Amino acid sequence: LKRRSSRDCGAICCGAIPSAVILKARMATNDCVKFYNVIILGLGFFSLFTAFQTSGLLQPTSLRSYFSKNCSASHPLHYADKIGYYNYFIIYGMLAISNWVAAPIVALLTPKWSMVIGAAAYCLFLGALIHPVIYLVFTSAAILGFAGGFLWTAHGNFLTLNSDVQTIGRNSGIFWLTYQSSLVFGNLFVFVYTHETHTANATCVAKSQNTVIFVVLTVFGVCGVVILALLRPLKDSPSSESGESTYSLLRPGQKA
C-alpha cells in the first residue's frame, strides 16, 4: 500500500476538523430552532385558544341574549336559546369532514402556513360575534370548522418535525401546558369584566358587554395568528417547510 506523506495526512485532518465543527454547530443551531418553534407554537395556540375556548363557553349565553325576546332583542329569534349549540354542531361537523382531506392540503400549503390560515379562520368567527348577524355567524362557524382541520393536522406534523426521541415528551408537555393555560386566562378576563359591569338581568349579557368581550377576544386571536407566523424553518431540513413529511409520517420506515 502506498504510504501517505505527513503533508497529505495534515491536509486530511485540516479538512476533517472544520467539517466536524461546522456539522456540530449546525446541529446545535437546529436544536435551538426546534426549541424556539415549540415555545412559539405553544404561545400561538395559547393566544388563539384564550380567545376561542372562552368564546365557546360564553357564546350560548351571549347569542341567546343578543337574539332573544327576554333580553330585549330588536329582532328576536324563536330558536335563540339554541344558536350557540347550532354553532358547535356546525364547527365540529365541518372539523370532522376537514380531517379527511387536511393532509394533502397541509402538504400543499406547508405546516406553518396551514396553521396561520387555520388560525385566521378562528379570528373570522370571533369577529362575527362582535355584532352577530345570524347567517354570518353560521357561515363563519363552517369556515372555522373546515380550516380547523388544517390547523390541528399541521400542528401534529410540525411538533413531530421539531422533536426527536429524546425531546418529544418534553416538547409535548411544554405545548400542552401552554395551550391548556388558555382556559384559565380567558375565563378570568370574562369573570373580572362582567363582575365589574353588572346588568339589570343577571341571565343576560348586555350588548355593550358583548361588544367589548368579543373585541378583546378577537385581538387575542389575531395575536395568535401573528405569533404562529413567526415559526422558523429548520436548517438543512426541507421537510419542515414542505408538507412532504405529512405523508411520510403515515408510512413506517420512511424518513421525514
LUMKERO-28570 format. One record per residue: x, y, z of N, C-alpha, C in turn; residue number from 1; residue in one letter. Coordinates in Angstrom, 2 decimals, decimal comma. Example, Ala and Ser with C-alpha at 12.3 -4.5 7.8 and 13.67 -1.06 7.14 Angstrom:
% residues 2
n.xx;n.yy;n.zz;ca.xx;ca.yy;ca.zz;c.xx;c.yy;c.zz;i;aa
13,19;-5,69;7,80;12,30;-4,50;7,80;13,20;-3,30;7,80;1;a .
12,85;-2,25;7,08;13,67;-1,06;7,14;12,90;0,03;7,87;2;s .
% end
This chain:
% residues 256
n.xx;n.yy;n.zz;ca.xx;ca.yy;ca.zz;c.xx;c.yy;c.zz;i;aa
0,83;-1,20;0,00;0,00;0,00;0,00;0,87;1,25;0,00;1;l .
0,43;2,25;-0,72;1,19;3,48;-0,81;1,01;4,27;0,49;2;k .
2,13;4,65;1,09;2,08;5,39;2,34;1,81;6,87;2,07;3;r .
0,93;7,43;2,88;0,65;8,84;2,73;1,73;9,66;3,40;4;r .
2,07;10,77;2,81;3,06;11,66;3,41;2,42;12,43;4,55;5;s .
3,25;12,99;5,42;2,74;13,78;6,54;1,94;14,98;6,03;6;s .
2,32;15,50;4,86;1,59;16,63;4,29;0,18;16,22;3,92;7;r .
0,03;14,99;3,31;-1,30;14,51;2,94;-2,17;14,32;4,17;8;d .
-1,57;13,72;5,21;-2,33;13,48;6,44;-2,76;14,80;7,07;9;c .
-1,89;15,79;7,03;-2,23;17,09;7,58;-3,37;17,73;6,84;10;g .
-3,34;17,58;5,51;-4,42;18,16;4,70;-5,76;17,52;5,02;11;a .
-5,72;16,17;5,21;-6,96;15,45;5,51;-7,51;15,90;6,87;12;i .
-6,60;15,98;7,86;-7,02;16,39;9,20;-7,57;17,81;9,20;13;c .
-6,87;18,71;8,50;-7,32;20,11;8,44;-8,67;20,23;7,78;14;c .
-8,96;19,33;6,80;-10,26;19,36;6,14;-11,34;18,74;7,00;15;g .
-10,98;17,68;7,77;-11,98;16,94;8,54;-12,42;17,72;9,77;16;a .
-11,47;18,37;10,44;-11,80;19,05;11,69;-12,79;20,19;11,47;17;i .
-12,56;21,09;10,51;-13,56;22,15;10,28;-14,92;21,60;9,91;18;p .
-14,94;20,52;9,11;-16,22;19,93;8,70;-16,98;19,42;9,92;19;s .
-16,27;18,78;10,83;-16,91;18,25;12,04;-17,43;19,39;12,92;20;a .
-16,64;20,46;13,01;-17,05;21,61;13,82;-18,28;22,27;13,21;21;v .
-18,28;22,42;11,89;-19,42;23,04;11,20;-20,68;22,20;11,38;22;i .
-20,52;20,87;11,26;-21,66;19,97;11,42;-22,23;20,07;12,83;23;l .
-21,34;20,09;13,82;-21,78;20,19;15,20;-22,49;21,52;15,46;24;k .
-21,95;22,58;14,89;-22,56;23,91;15,05;-23,94;23,95;14,41;25;a .
-24,08;23,31;13,24;-25,38;23,28;12,57;-26,40;22,51;13,39;26;r .
-25,95;21,39;13,97;-26,87;20,60;14,79;-27,31;21,37;16,02;27;m .
-26,37;22,10;16,63;-26,72;22,91;17,80;-27,70;24,01;17,43;28;a .
-27,46;24,64;16,28;-28,37;25,69;15,80;-29,75;25,12;15,53;29;t .
-29,80;23,93;14,92;-31,07;23,29;14,62;-31,84;22,96;15,89;30;n .
-31,12;22,51;16,94;-31,77;22,21;18,21;-32,37;23,48;18,82;31;d .
-31,66;24,59;18,70;-32,17;25,87;19,21;-33,42;26,30;18,45;32;c .
-33,39;26,13;17,12;-34,55;26,49;16,30;-35,75;25,62;16,67;33;v .
-35,51;24,33;16,90;-36,59;23,42;17,27;-37,23;23,83;18,59;34;k .
-36,40;24,14;19,57;-36,94;24,55;20,88;-37,69;25,88;20,76;35;f .
-37,14;26,79;19,99;-37,81;28,07;19,72;-39,18;27,81;19,10;36;y .
-39,25;26,93;18,12;-40,51;26,62;17,44;-41,54;26,03;18,40;37;n .
-41,10;25,17;19,31;-42,03;24,57;20,28;-42,62;25,65;21,18;38;v .
-41,77;26,58;21,65;-42,24;27,66;22,50;-43,21;28,57;21,74;39;i .
-42,86;28,94;20,51;-43,71;29,81;19,71;-45,03;29,11;19,37;40;i .
-44,96;27,82;19,07;-46,17;27,05;18,78;-47,12;27,08;19,97;41;l .
-46,56;26,85;21,18;-47,39;26,88;22,38;-47,99;28,25;22,63;42;g .
-47,18;29,31;22,47;-47,68;30,66;22,70;-48,75;31,06;21,68;43;l .
-48,55;30,64;20,42;-49,54;30,93;19,39;-50,88;30,29;19,70;44;g .
-50,85;29,01;20,10;-52,09;28,32;20,44;-52,69;28,87;21,74;45;f .
-51,82;29,27;22,68;-52,32;29,88;23,92;-53,13;31,14;23,61;46;f .
-52,58;32,02;22,79;-53,27;33,27;22,47;-54,55;33,02;21,68;47;s .
-54,45;32,13;20,68;-55,62;31,84;19,84;-56,74;31,20;20,64;48;l .
-56,39;30,22;21,49;-57,44;29,48;22,20;-57,85;30,14;23,51;49;f .
-57,07;31,13;23,98;-57,60;32,01;25,03;-58,86;32,67;24,49;50;t .
-58,81;33,06;23,23;-59,97;33,68;22,58;-61,06;32,65;22,27;51;a .
-60,70;31,57;21,58;-61,74;30,67;21,08;-62,42;29,87;22,19;52;f .
-61,63;29,31;23,11;-62,25;28,47;24,15;-63,11;29,33;25,09;53;q .
-62,69;30,55;25,33;-63,51;31,45;26,14;-64,82;31,78;25,41;54;t .
-64,71;32,05;24,12;-65,92;32,35;23,34;-66,84;31,13;23,29;55;s .
-66,25;29,93;23,24;-67,06;28,72;23,19;-67,91;28,54;24,43;56;g .
-67,35;28,89;25,58;-68,12;28,78;26,83;-69,13;29,91;26,97;57;l .
-68,83;31,05;26,37;-69,68;32,24;26,54;-70,77;32,37;25,49;58;l .
-70,52;31,86;24,26;-71,41;32,19;23,16;-72,85;31,69;23,32;59;q .
-73,14;30,53;23,95;-74,56;30,19;24,11;-75,34;31,26;24,87;60;p .
-74,72;31,83;25,91;-75,38;32,88;26,69;-75,41;34,20;25,93;61;t .
-74,29;34,57;25,32;-74,22;35,86;24,63;-75,14;35,90;23,41;62;s .
-75,20;34,80;22,65;-76,06;34,78;21,47;-77,54;34,72;21,85;63;l .
-77,83;33,98;22,91;-79,22;33,97;23,40;-79,63;35,37;23,84;64;r .
-78,73;36,06;24,52;-79,02;37,43;24,97;-79,24;38,36;23,79;65;s .
-78,44;38,16;22,75;-78,49;39,06;21,59;-79,75;38,87;20,76;66;y .
-80,26;37,63;20,72;-81,36;37,33;19,79;-82,68;36,97;20,48;67;f .
-82,71;36,93;21,80;-83,96;36,50;22,46;-84,83;37,69;22,86;68;s .
-86,11;37,44;22,97;-87,07;38,49;23,34;-86,87;38,91;24,80;69;k .
-86,52;37,95;25,66;-86,34;38,25;27,09;-85,23;39,25;27,35;70;n .
-84,25;39,28;26,46;-83,14;40,22;26,62;-83,29;41,43;25,70;71;c .
-84,54;41,68;25,29;-84,90;42,89;24,53;-84,22;42,98;23,17;72;s .
-84,15;41,84;22,45;-83,60;41,86;21,10;-84,54;42,61;20,17;73;a .
-83,97;43,40;19,26;-84,81;44,16;18,33;-85,47;43,24;17,31;74;s .
-84,79;42,13;16,98;-85,37;41,14;16,06;-85,20;39,75;16,69;75;h .
-86,05;39,40;17,65;-85,87;38,13;18,38;-86,10;36,92;17,48;76;p .
-85,37;35,84;17,78;-85,50;34,58;17,05;-86,08;33,53;17,98;77;l .
-86,98;32,71;17,45;-87,63;31,71;18,31;-86,66;30,62;18,75;78;h .
-85,53;30,46;18,04;-84,55;29,44;18,42;-83,30;30,08;19,06;79;y .
-83,48;31,26;19,65;-82,34;31,99;20,22;-81,58;31,18;21,27;80;a .
-82,32;30,36;22,06;-81,68;29,57;23,10;-80,75;28,49;22,55;81;d .
-80,92;28,18;21,27;-80,17;27,05;20,70;-79,06;27,49;19,75;82;k .
-78,92;28,78;19,49;-77,96;29,23;18,47;-76,53;28,80;18,80;83;i .
-76,13;28,95;20,06;-74,77;28,56;20,46;-74,50;27,09;20,21;84;g .
-75,52;26,25;20,42;-75,35;24,80;20,22;-75,35;24,46;18,74;85;y .
-76,10;25,20;17,94;-76,04;25,02;16,49;-74,62;25,33;15,98;86;y .
-74,03;26,38;16,57;-72,66;26,72;16,19;-71,71;25,57;16,45;87;n .
-71,83;24,97;17,63;-70,97;23,82;17,96;-71,16;22,69;16,95;88;y .
-72,41;22,43;16,60;-72,69;21,37;15,63;-72,02;21,65;14,29;89;f .
-72,13;22,88;13,82;-71,53;23,26;12,53;-70,01;23,17;12,60;90;i .
-69,42;23,73;13,66;-67,95;23,75;13,78;-67,38;22,34;13,80;91;i .
-67,89;21,50;14,68;-67,28;20,18;14,84;-67,70;19,20;13,76;92;y .
-68,85;19,44;13,14;-69,22;18,64;11,97;-68,27;18,91;10,81;93;g .
-67,99;20,19;10,55;-67,06;20,56;9,48;-65,63;20,13;9,82;94;m .
-65,28;20,18;11,10;-63,94;19,73;11,52;-63,76;18,25;11,22;95;l .
-64,78;17,46;11,48;-64,70;16,02;11,21;-64,52;15,75;9,71;96;a .
-65,24;16,51;8,89;-65,10;16,35;7,44;-63,72;16,81;6,98;97;i .
-63,27;17,93;7,51;-61,99;18,50;7,11;-60,82;17,57;7,38;98;s .
-60,89;16,83;8,48;-59,78;15,93;8,82;-59,52;14,86;7,77;99;n .
-60,53;14,55;6,96;-60,36;13,55;5,90;-59,53;14,09;4,74;100;w .
-59,53;15,40;4,56;-58,83;15,98;3,39;-57,69;16,90;3,79;101;v .
-57,43;17,03;5,09;-56,46;18,02;5,56;-55,02;17,69;5,14;102;a .
-54,66;16,41;5,15;-53,25;16,05;4,90;-52,72;16,56;3,56;103;a .
-53,42;16,33;2,43;-52,87;16,85;1,17;-52,86;18,37;1,10;104;p .
-53,80;19,03;1,79;-53,81;20,50;1,79;-52,64;21,03;2,61;105;i .
-52,36;20,38;3,75;-51,20;20,77;4,56;-49,92;20,53;3,77;106;v .
-49,90;19,46;2,99;-48,74;19,18;2,14;-48,52;20,28;1,11;107;a .
-49,60;20,83;0,61;-49,51;21,88;-0,40;-49,12;23,22;0,22;108;l .
-49,73;23,54;1,36;-49,54;24,86;1,96;-48,32;24,95;2,88;109;l .
-47,80;23,81;3,34;-46,76;23,64;4,38;-47,41;23,76;5,76;110;t .
-46,85;23,05;6,75;-47,45;23,07;8,09;-47,58;24,47;8,68;111;p .
-46,55;25,29;8,56;-46,59;26,62;9,16;-47,75;27,44;8,60;112;k .
-47,86;27,54;7,29;-48,89;28,39;6,71;-50,28;27,78;6,81;113;w .
-50,35;26,46;6,94;-51,65;25,83;7,21;-52,16;26,26;8,57;114;s .
-51,25;26,34;9,55;-51,65;26,80;10,89;-52,04;28,27;10,88;115;m .
-51,31;29,08;10,14;-51,62;30,51;10,07;-53,00;30,73;9,43;116;v .
-53,27;30,03;8,34;-54,57;30,16;7,67;-55,69;29,63;8,55;117;i .
-55,45;28,48;9,19;-56,45;27,93;10,10;-56,75;28,87;11,25;118;g .
-55,70;29,48;11,82;-55,89;30,41;12,93;-56,65;31,66;12,48;119;a .
-56,39;32,11;11,26;-57,10;33,28;10,73;-58,61;33,01;10,64;120;a .
-58,98;31,77;10,35;-60,41;31,42;10,29;-61,05;31,51;11,67;121;a .
-60,30;31,18;12,71;-60,81;31,34;14,07;-61,10;32,81;14,36;122;y .
-60,21;33,68;13,89;-60,39;35,13;14,09;-61,63;35,63;13,35;123;c .
-61,88;35,08;12,16;-63,07;35,45;11,40;-64,33;35,14;12,20;124;l .
-64,36;33,97;12,82;-65,51;33,58;13,63;-65,67;34,49;14,84;125;f .
-64,55;34,79;15,52;-64,61;35,67;16,69;-65,10;37,07;16,30;126;l .
-64,64;37,56;15,15;-65,08;38,87;14,68;-66,56;38,89;14,38;127;g .
-67,10;37,77;13,90;-68,53;37,70;13,58;-69,40;37,78;14,84;128;a .
-68,82;37,51;16,00;-69,59;37,54;17,25;-69,61;38,92;17,90;129;l .
-68,86;39,88;17,36;-68,84;41,22;17,95;-70,20;41,89;17,81;130;i .
-70,75;41,88;16,60;-72,12;42,34;16,35;-72,78;41,23;15,52;131;h .
-73,29;40,18;16,17;-73,70;38,98;15,44;-74,86;39,20;14,46;132;p .
-74,66;38,69;13,26;-75,73;38,55;12,27;-75,83;37,04;12,04;133;v .
-77,00;36,49;12,20;-77,14;35,04;12,37;-76,51;34,24;11,23;134;i .
-76,74;34,64;9,97;-76,21;33,86;8,86;-74,70;34,02;8,73;135;y .
-74,19;35,19;9,10;-72,75;35,40;9,10;-72,08;34,56;10,18;136;l .
-72,74;34,45;11,32;-72,22;33,62;12,42;-72,14;32,16;11,98;137;v .
-73,21;31,65;11,36;-73,22;30,25;10,93;-72,20;30,00;9,82;138;f .
-72,07;30,96;8,89;-71,10;30,81;7,79;-69,67;30,80;8,33;139;t .
-69,36;31,72;9,24;-68,01;31,77;9,79;-67,72;30,54;10,64;140;s .
-68,75;29,96;11,28;-68,56;28,72;12,04;-68,18;27,58;11,11;141;a .
-68,82;27,52;9,93;-68,49;26,48;8,96;-67,06;26,64;8,44;142;a .
-66,65;27,88;8,15;-65,29;28,15;7,68;-64,28;27,77;8,76;143;i .
-64,57;28,15;10,00;-63,69;27,79;11,12;-63,52;26,28;11,23;144;l .
-64,64;25,56;11,20;-64,58;24,11;11,33;-63,73;23,46;10,25;145;g .
-63,90;23,93;9,01;-63,14;23,32;7,91;-61,66;23,67;8,03;146;f .
-61,35;24,93;8,35;-59,95;25,34;8,48;-59,31;24,76;9,74;147;a .
-60,13;24,44;10,75;-59,59;23,85;11,97;-58,91;22,52;11,73;148;g .
-59,38;21,77;10,73;-58,73;20,51;10,38;-57,30;20,72;9,91;149;g .
-57,08;21,81;9,16;-55,71;22,13;8,70;-54,84;22,49;9,90;150;f .
-55,42;23,30;10,81;-54,65;23,76;11,98;-54,15;22,59;12,81;151;l .
-55,03;21,65;13,13;-54,64;20,57;14,03;-53,79;19,51;13,34;152;w .
-54,04;19,26;12,06;-53,18;18,33;11,33;-51,77;18,88;11,20;153;t .
-51,68;20,17;10,86;-50,37;20,81;10,72;-49,66;20,90;12,06;154;a .
-50,41;21,14;13,13;-49,81;21,21;14,47;-49,09;19,92;14,83;155;h .
-49,77;18,77;14,63;-49,15;17,48;14,95;-47,91;17,22;14,12;156;g .
-48,00;17,56;12,83;-46,87;17,37;11,93;-45,69;18,25;12,34;157;n .
-45,98;19,51;12,65;-44,91;20,47;12,97;-44,25;20,13;14,30;158;f .
-45,03;19,73;15,28;-44,46;19,37;16,58;-43,57;18,14;16,45;159;l .
-43,96;17,18;15,62;-43,15;15,98;15,40;-41,85;16,34;14,70;160;t .
-41,90;17,19;13,70;-40,70;17,59;12,97;-39,69;18,32;13,87;161;l .
-40,20;18,98;14,89;-39,33;19,74;15,78;-38,99;18,98;17,06;162;n .
-39,16;17,67;17,03;-38,84;16,83;18,17;-38,07;15,60;17,71;163;s .
-37,45;14,92;18,65;-36,84;13,62;18,38;-37,19;12,70;19,54;164;d .
-36,58;11,52;19,57;-36,93;10,54;20,61;-36,67;11,10;22,00;165;v .
-35,60;11,88;22,14;-35,23;12,41;23,45;-36,11;13,60;23,88;166;q .
-36,63;14,36;22,92;-37,32;15,62;23,27;-38,82;15,60;23,07;167;t .
-39,38;14,52;22,49;-40,81;14,53;22,17;-41,67;14,67;23,42;168;i .
-41,28;13,99;24,52;-42,05;14,10;25,76;-41,99;15,51;26,33;169;g .
-40,78;16,08;26,38;-40,62;17,44;26,89;-41,40;18,44;26,05;170;r .
-41,26;18,34;24,73;-41,91;19,29;23,83;-43,44;19,19;23,90;171;n .
-43,94;17,96;23,97;-45,39;17,79;24,09;-45,90;18,39;25,39;172;s .
-45,14;18,18;26,47;-45,53;18,73;27,77;-45,55;20,25;27,75;173;g .
-44,52;20,86;27,14;-44,47;22,32;27,06;-45,66;22,84;26,26;174;i .
-45,93;22,20;25,12;-47,04;22,68;24,29;-48,37;22,58;25,01;175;f .
-48,67;21,40;25,57;-49,99;21,21;26,16;-50,17;22,02;27,44;176;w .
-49,10;22,24;28,20;-49,20;23,11;29,37;-49,56;24,53;28,94;177;l .
-48,86;25,04;27,92;-49,12;26,40;27,44;-50,53;26,51;26,85;178;t .
-50,89;25,52;26,05;-52,20;25,53;25,38;-53,35;25,49;26,40;179;y .
-53,28;24,59;27,37;-54,38;24,45;28,32;-54,48;25,64;29,27;180;q .
-53,40;26,39;29,43;-53,45;27,60;30,27;-54,42;28,63;29,72;181;s .
-54,75;28,51;28,44;-55,67;29,47;27,82;-57,05;29,44;28,48;182;s .
-57,45;28,29;29,01;-58,75;28,19;29,66;-58,80;29,02;30,94;183;l .
-57,66;29,18;31,58;-57,61;29,94;32,83;-57,71;31,44;32,55;184;v .
-56,85;31,95;31,68;-56,73;33,39;31,49;-57,92;33,99;30,76;185;f .
-58,45;33,28;29,77;-59,60;33,82;29,05;-60,83;33,94;29,94;186;g .
-61,11;32,90;30,70;-62,28;32,93;31,57;-62,09;33,88;32,74;187;n .
-60,85;34,05;33,18;-60,56;35,02;34,24;-60,89;36,44;33,76;188;l .
-60,53;36,74;32,50;-60,84;38,06;31,94;-62,35;38,30;31,92;189;f .
-63,12;37,31;31,44;-64,58;37,48;31,35;-65,18;37,63;32,75;190;v .
-64,68;36,85;33,70;-65,19;36,94;35,07;-64,97;38,33;35,65;191;f .
-63,75;38,83;35,53;-63,42;40,14;36,09;-64,23;41,24;35,41;192;v .
-64,32;41,18;34,07;-65,02;42,23;33,33;-66,51;42,25;33,65;193;y .
-67,15;41,09;33,63;-68,60;41,04;33,89;-68,91;41,33;35,35;194;t .
-67,98;41,00;36,24;-68,18;41,29;37,66;-68,17;42,79;37,91;195;h .
-67,35;43,51;37,14;-67,23;44,95;37,31;-68,35;45,73;36,60;196;e .
-69,00;45,07;35,63;-70,06;45,76;34,86;-71,37;44,97;34,98;197;t .
-72,07;45,17;36,05;-73,31;44,43;36,30;-74,42;44,88;35,34;198;h .
-75,33;43,95;35,06;-76,51;44,29;34,25;-77,77;44,05;35,08;199;t .
-78,88;44,66;34,66;-80,13;44,51;35,40;-80,60;43,06;35,39;200;a .
-80,41;42,37;34,26;-80,81;40,97;34,14;-79,56;40,10;34,21;201;n .
-79,42;39,36;35,31;-78,19;38,58;35,54;-78,04;37,42;34,56;202;a .
-79,13;37,02;33,89;-79,05;35,90;32,96;-78,69;36,35;31,54;203;t .
-78,54;37,64;31,34;-78,25;38,17;30,00;-76,89;38,85;29,95;204;c .
-76,31;38,87;28,77;-75,09;39,63;28,51;-75,52;40,86;27,72;205;v .
-75,27;42,03;28,27;-75,65;43,27;27,59;-74,90;43,42;26,28;206;a .
-75,51;44,10;25,31;-74,86;44,26;24,01;-73,53;44,99;24,12;207;k .
-73,48;45,96;25,01;-72,21;46,69;25,20;-71,13;45,76;25,75;208;s .
-71,52;44,88;26,68;-70,58;43,90;27,22;-70,13;42,93;26,13;209;q .
-71,09;42,46;25,36;-70,80;41,51;24,28;-69,76;42,10;23,32;210;n .
-69,96;43,37;22,96;-69,03;44,02;22,03;-67,62;44,08;22,59;211;t .
-67,50;44,54;23,82;-66,17;44,67;24,44;-65,49;43,32;24,56;212;v .
-66,23;42,33;25,05;-65,64;40,99;25,26;-65,12;40,42;23,96;213;i .
-65,92;40,47;22,90;-65,50;39,82;21,66;-64,49;40,64;20,87;214;f .
-64,44;41,95;21,09;-63,35;42,73;20,50;-62,02;42,31;21,13;215;v .
-62,02;42,19;22,46;-60,80;41,77;23,16;-60,39;40,35;22,74;216;v .
-61,35;39,45;22,66;-61,04;38,07;22,27;-60,54;38,00;20,83;217;l .
-61,10;38,82;19,95;-60,63;38,85;18,56;-59,19;39,33;18,49;218;t .
-58,85;40,32;19,30;-57,47;40,82;19,35;-56,52;39,71;19,82;219;v .
-56,94;38,95;20,83;-56,14;37,80;21,28;-55,95;36,81;20,13;220;f .
-57,01;36,56;19,37;-56,92;35,63;18,25;-55,96;36,11;17,18;221;g .
-56,02;37,40;16,85;-55,11;37,97;15,85;-53,66;37,87;16,34;222;v .
-53,44;38,10;17,63;-52,09;37,95;18,19;-51,59;36,52;17,99;223;c .
-52,49;35,55;18,14;-52,11;34,15;17,92;-51,68;33,90;16,48;224;g .
-52,38;34,50;15,52;-52,01;34,37;14,11;-50,61;34,94;13,87;225;v .
-50,37;36,12;14,42;-49,06;36,78;14,25;-47,95;35,93;14,86;226;v .
-48,19;35,38;16,04;-47,18;34,55;16,70;-46,86;33,31;15,87;227;i .
-47,88;32,66;15,34;-47,65;31,47;14,51;-46,88;31,80;13,24;228;l .
-47,05;33,01;12,75;-46,31;33,42;11,55;-44,81;33,58;11,83;229;a .
-44,42;33,59;13,12;-43,02;33,73;13,50;-42,28;32,40;13,57;230;l .
-42,98;31,30;13,32;-42,33;29,98;13,31;-41,23;29,95;12,25;231;l .
-40,13;29,27;12,56;-38,96;29,27;11,68;-38,74;27,91;11,05;232;r .
-38,22;27,87;9,81;-37,87;26,59;9,18;-36,62;26,02;9,83;233;p .
-36,49;24,69;9,75;-35,30;24,03;10,28;-34,16;24,12;9,28;234;l .
-32,94;24,31;9,77;-31,76;24,34;8,91;-31,54;22,95;8,33;235;k .
-31,24;22,90;7,03;-30,94;21,64;6,36;-32,05;20,61;6,55;236;d .
-33,28;21,09;6,64;-34,41;20,18;6,80;-35,57;20,68;5,97;237;s .
-35,53;20,43;4,65;-36,56;20,94;3,77;-37,95;20,47;4,15;238;p .
-38,02;19,29;4,79;-39,34;18,75;5,12;-40,09;19,60;6,11;239;s .
-39,36;20,44;6,89;-40,05;21,28;7,85;-40,84;22,38;7,17;240;s .
-40,45;22,73;5,94;-41,18;23,75;5,22;-42,02;23,16;4,10;241;e .
-41,85;21,90;3,80;-42,70;21,27;2,80;-43,59;20,28;3,50;242;s .
-44,76;20,06;2,96;-45,69;19,15;3,59;-45,42;17,71;3,28;243;g .
-44,30;17,40;2,61;-43,99;16,05;2,24;-44,05;15,11;3,43;244;e .
-43,55;15,58;4,57;-43,47;14,74;5,75;-44,84;14,39;6,31;245;s .
-45,87;15,12;5,92;-47,22;14,78;6,37;-47,56;13,37;5,95;246;t .
-47,12;12,97;4,75;-47,37;11,63;4,27;-46,37;10,64;4,82;247;y .
-45,10;11,06;4,91;-44,06;10,13;5,36;-44,31;9,68;6,78;248;s .
-44,96;10,52;7,60;-45,25;10,12;8,97;-46,28;8,99;9,01;249;l .
-47,02;8,86;7,93;-48,04;7,79;7,89;-47,46;6,50;7,35;250;l .
-46,21;6,54;6,86;-45,60;5,34;6,29;-44,40;4,95;7,13;251;r .
-44,50;3,88;7,95;-43,41;3,47;8,80;-42,16;3,16;7,99;252;p .
-41,02;3,51;8,54;-39,75;3,18;7,90;-39,25;4,23;6,94;253;g .
-40,05;5,24;6,67;-39,61;6,28;5,74;-39,25;7,53;6,52;254;q .
-38,12;8,13;6,20;-37,67;9,32;6,91;-38,53;10,52;6,58;255;k .
-38,70;11,38;7,62;-39,47;12,60;7,42;-38,67;13,62;6,62;256;a .
% end
